[in-house]
Amino acid sequence: MVYIEAKNISFGYPKKNKIIENISLSILKNEITAITGHNGGGKTTLGKLLAGIFKPLGGDVLIFGDNTRELTLGQIGEKIGYLFQNPDRQIFTSTVKEELLFVNKLKGKSMDKAHRDMEELLDFFDLYSKKEEVTFNLSYGEKQRLALAAILINRPEFLILDEPTTGLDKLRKNKLSKYLTKLMEKGTGMIIISHDLEFVKSHASRIIEIARGEIIDDIR
């Protein structure tokens, strides 16, 4: 099933060369797609376009048939979760518990519902022992897991992960692999943006390489 479709999309900033140039592609939900390439090639920009965070200057991005130009970020967040390279950019509260209650409180959900979701995600990501921990004191890997857990409060069907292995040693990469595999088994679609080819090759069934804002390779 095609979940994200890009149609001749381009993107750039005023007085600068285009970062993305006339890209078209379809992303399936039932496979892990990797976007790779050298730094500055346009990987992250393409990911943010596919997530609806950026709007293309030309062309269109459809998320399950809906044009991102016509969706609010709140509506997009219910369809796609985006994990930034630096998890500190996505953690807004002072404790792990508050972070996982925050979204449901904002949406007016009942406290029973908010606490059930929190308990489920604490258990899923092995963060239960950190429930009362100050977020500032978490390790990088724990912050990353917390940011991913907070994204999943919205129950998105698809995730886009930007350089998820940055700053992780082999043990933490293996833990991340375990969580991503569990999410795939639950039916969550996924794009991994990464220059970590070893990690990508062990997870992705499709690898798209970007250079100078264009697709130069697309391998299944």
Backbone torsions as a table, in degrees:
resi	resn	phi	psi	omega
1	MET	NA	127.1	176.7
2	VAL	-74.4	123.0	-179.9
3	TYR	-104.7	-37.6	178.0
4	ILE	-126.2	132.8	178.4
5	GLU	-131.2	126.4	175.3
6	ALA	-106.9	129.9	-177.9
7	LYS	-119.7	101.9	175.4
8	ASN	51.4	49.3	-175.1
9	ILE	-86.2	143.7	174.9
10	SER	-134.6	153.0	179.7
11	PHE	-156.3	143.9	175.9
12	GLY	-170.8	179.6	179.1
13	TYR	-114.2	154.7	-179.7
14	PRO	-54.1	138.6	176.5
15	LYS	64.5	17.8	176.0
16	LYS	-129.6	158.1	175.7
17	ASN	-63.7	154.2	178.4
18	LYS	-65.2	137.9	179.1
19	ILE	-84.2	-36.3	176.8
20	ILE	-122.6	132.3	-173.3
21	GLU	-128.8	104.5	168.3
22	ASN	54.1	55.7	179.1
23	ILE	-98.0	133.7	172.7
24	SER	-127.6	132.9	175.3
25	LEU	-164.7	157.6	176.0
26	SER	-119.2	133.3	-178.6
27	ILE	-111.6	124.8	179.7
28	LEU	-86.7	151.5	-178.2
29	LYS	-81.9	-26.8	-172.1
30	ASN	-94.3	25.3	175.4
31	GLU	-148.5	159.2	173.1
32	ILE	-92.1	123.1	177.0
33	THR	-105.5	133.6	175.9
34	ALA	-108.1	140.7	172.0
35	ILE	-115.4	118.1	-175.8
36	THR	-122.7	174.4	178.9
37	GLY	143.8	167.6	-179.3
38	HIS	-69.8	158.6	175.8
39	ASN	-56.7	138.7	179.3
40	GLY	84.6	1.3	-178.1
41	GLY	-82.4	-13.9	178.1
42	GLY	113.4	8.0	-176.7
43	LYS	-59.3	-54.2	-176.6
44	THR	-65.4	-40.1	178.2
45	THR	-61.0	-44.5	177.6
46	LEU	-61.4	-42.3	178.8
47	GLY	-59.7	-42.2	179.8
48	LYS	-70.3	-29.9	173.7
49	LEU	-68.4	-44.4	-179.9
50	LEU	-67.0	-27.0	178.7
51	ALA	-85.3	-8.6	-178.4
52	GLY	82.4	5.7	177.5
53	ILE	-71.3	-43.9	170.8
54	PHE	-100.5	147.7	173.6
55	LYS	-104.0	135.1	-177.9
56	PRO	-67.2	148.1	173.5
57	LEU	-72.2	-34.9	176.5
58	GLY	-136.4	151.3	-178.8
59	GLY	81.2	-173.2	-175.0
60	ASP	-139.6	150.4	170.9
61	VAL	-117.9	127.2	178.2
62	LEU	-111.2	130.2	174.4
63	ILE	-109.3	108.6	-175.3
64	PHE	49.0	42.9	175.5
65	GLY	91.2	-11.0	-178.9
66	ASP	-98.7	131.1	-179.8
67	ASN	-72.4	129.9	-177.6
68	THR	-63.3	-22.3	177.9
69	ARG	-64.9	-23.6	-174.7
70	GLU	-103.6	4.2	-178.5
71	LEU	-110.3	142.7	172.0
72	THR	-78.5	163.8	177.0
73	LEU	-62.9	-32.3	176.5
74	GLY	-63.9	-42.5	178.1
75	GLN	-66.7	-39.8	178.7
76	ILE	-64.5	-39.2	-178.8
77	GLY	-62.4	-21.3	176.6
78	GLU	-83.0	-13.3	179.8
79	LYS	-104.8	-40.8	-175.2
80	ILE	-133.2	131.9	172.2
81	GLY	-103.6	133.9	-177.8
82	TYR	-116.3	121.0	177.0
83	LEU	-98.3	113.4	179.6
84	PHE	-71.1	158.9	-178.8
85	GLN	-60.8	-37.3	178.9
86	ASN	-104.7	107.9	-176.5
87	PRO	-62.5	-22.1	178.7
88	ASP	-59.8	-25.2	179.7
89	ARG	-71.2	-13.5	-174.9
90	GLN	-115.9	1.1	179.9
91	ILE	-104.2	120.6	-169.3
92	PHE	-113.4	-15.6	-174.8
93	THR	-114.6	176.4	-170.4
94	SER	-89.6	-20.9	179.4
95	THR	-129.9	160.6	178.9
96	VAL	-59.0	-45.8	-179.6
97	LYS	-58.5	-48.0	-178.8
98	GLU	-63.0	-37.2	-178.9
99	GLU	-61.7	-40.1	-176.9
100	LEU	-84.0	-12.3	173.9
101	LEU	-92.8	-19.9	-169.1
102	PHE	-58.0	-50.9	-174.3
103	VAL	-63.7	-46.2	-179.1
104	ASN	-65.8	-35.0	174.9
105	LYS	-63.2	-43.5	-179.6
106	LEU	-61.1	-35.0	-177.8
107	LYS	-87.7	1.2	177.1
108	GLY	76.4	20.3	178.4
109	LYS	-72.7	157.3	179.4
110	SER	-66.6	154.9	179.0
111	MET	-65.0	-32.4	176.6
112	ASP	-61.0	-46.5	178.9
113	LYS	-63.2	-44.6	-179.0
114	ALA	-60.7	-42.8	-178.5
115	HIS	-72.0	-35.4	176.9
116	ARG	-62.7	-46.0	178.6
117	ASP	-61.3	-43.6	-179.4
118	MET	-60.7	-48.3	-177.9
119	GLU	-61.4	-41.5	-179.6
120	GLU	-61.9	-44.1	-176.7
121	LEU	-75.7	-34.9	174.0
122	LEU	-59.0	-41.7	179.8
123	ASP	-69.1	-44.5	-177.1
124	PHE	-60.2	-41.8	-175.0
125	PHE	-100.3	16.2	177.1
126	ASP	54.2	44.4	-179.6
127	LEU	-114.9	8.4	-173.5
128	TYR	-60.4	-38.1	-179.1
129	SER	-69.9	-12.6	-179.0
130	LYS	-103.3	10.6	-172.8
131	LYS	-50.8	-42.9	-177.5
132	GLU	-97.2	4.8	-174.8
133	GLU	-69.6	143.0	172.0
134	VAL	-69.9	129.4	-173.7
135	THR	-60.6	-31.8	179.8
136	PHE	-60.5	-28.8	-175.5
137	ASN	-87.2	-3.7	-179.1
138	LEU	-71.9	152.9	172.5
139	SER	-72.2	168.0	179.1
140	TYR	-58.2	-46.5	-179.3
141	GLY	-62.5	-38.3	178.0
142	GLU	-67.3	-39.8	176.8
143	LYS	-62.9	-40.7	179.4
144	GLN	-62.8	-44.2	178.6
145	ARG	-65.1	-37.9	177.5
146	LEU	-65.1	-44.0	178.9
147	ALA	-61.4	-41.5	178.9
148	LEU	-67.0	-40.0	177.2
149	ALA	-61.8	-42.3	-179.8
150	ALA	-64.0	-37.5	175.9
151	ILE	-60.6	-40.7	-174.3
152	LEU	-74.4	-9.4	173.1
153	ILE	-56.3	-35.6	-179.7
154	ASN	-75.7	-6.4	-177.8
155	ARG	56.3	47.1	178.1
156	PRO	-67.2	151.0	179.0
157	GLU	-86.4	-9.6	-173.3
158	PHE	-144.3	143.8	178.2
159	LEU	-123.9	142.9	170.1
160	ILE	-121.3	119.3	-174.1
161	LEU	-112.6	118.9	-176.8
162	ASP	-95.7	111.5	179.4
163	GLU	48.1	57.2	-173.8
164	PRO	-68.7	-16.2	-178.6
165	THR	-95.3	-1.4	179.2
166	THR	-58.7	129.4	177.3
167	GLY	79.3	4.8	-178.8
168	LEU	-103.1	134.5	172.8
169	ASP	-80.7	-179.5	-175.0
170	LYS	-59.8	-41.7	-179.7
171	LEU	-61.8	-45.5	-178.8
172	ARG	-69.8	-33.4	174.4
173	LYS	-62.3	-41.3	178.9
174	ASN	-63.8	-38.3	176.9
175	LYS	-64.8	-44.2	178.0
176	LEU	-59.4	-42.9	178.3
177	SER	-56.3	-41.6	-179.7
178	LYS	-61.7	-44.6	-179.0
179	TYR	-67.2	-41.5	-179.7
180	LEU	-65.2	-39.1	177.5
181	THR	-63.1	-42.3	178.7
182	LYS	-63.0	-39.1	178.8
183	LEU	-66.7	-42.0	177.3
184	MET	-61.0	-40.3	179.4
185	GLU	-64.3	-25.8	176.7
186	LYS	-82.4	-4.7	177.3
187	GLY	98.1	12.8	179.4
188	THR	-81.8	125.7	174.7
189	GLY	-76.6	162.8	-171.4
190	MET	-156.9	138.3	165.4
191	ILE	-117.3	131.3	174.6
192	ILE	-111.5	118.6	175.4
193	ILE	-95.6	118.0	-173.1
194	SER	-164.0	149.9	168.9
195	HIS	-103.4	6.6	177.8
196	ASP	-85.0	86.7	-171.5
197	LEU	-65.5	-33.2	178.6
198	GLU	-62.6	-45.5	178.9
199	PHE	-65.5	-44.6	-178.8
200	VAL	-59.8	-48.2	-176.1
201	LYS	-66.1	-25.5	179.8
202	SER	-83.9	-8.5	-176.8
203	HIS	-123.7	-37.7	-170.0
204	ALA	-87.9	140.5	172.8
205	SER	-95.5	-7.6	176.9
206	ARG	-141.4	132.0	-179.5
207	ILE	-124.5	118.8	178.7
208	ILE	-107.2	127.0	178.9
209	GLU	-106.3	131.4	-178.5
210	ILE	-112.8	137.7	172.8
211	ALA	-147.6	132.6	178.6
212	ARG	52.5	37.3	174.9
213	GLY	78.2	10.9	-179.4
214	GLU	-130.2	153.6	174.7
215	ILE	-78.3	121.8	179.0
216	ILE	-108.5	-11.6	176.8
217	ASP	-158.2	147.1	-179.7
218	ASP	-148.7	101.6	-171.1
219	ILE	-117.4	133.5	171.5
220	ARG	-113.3	NA	NA
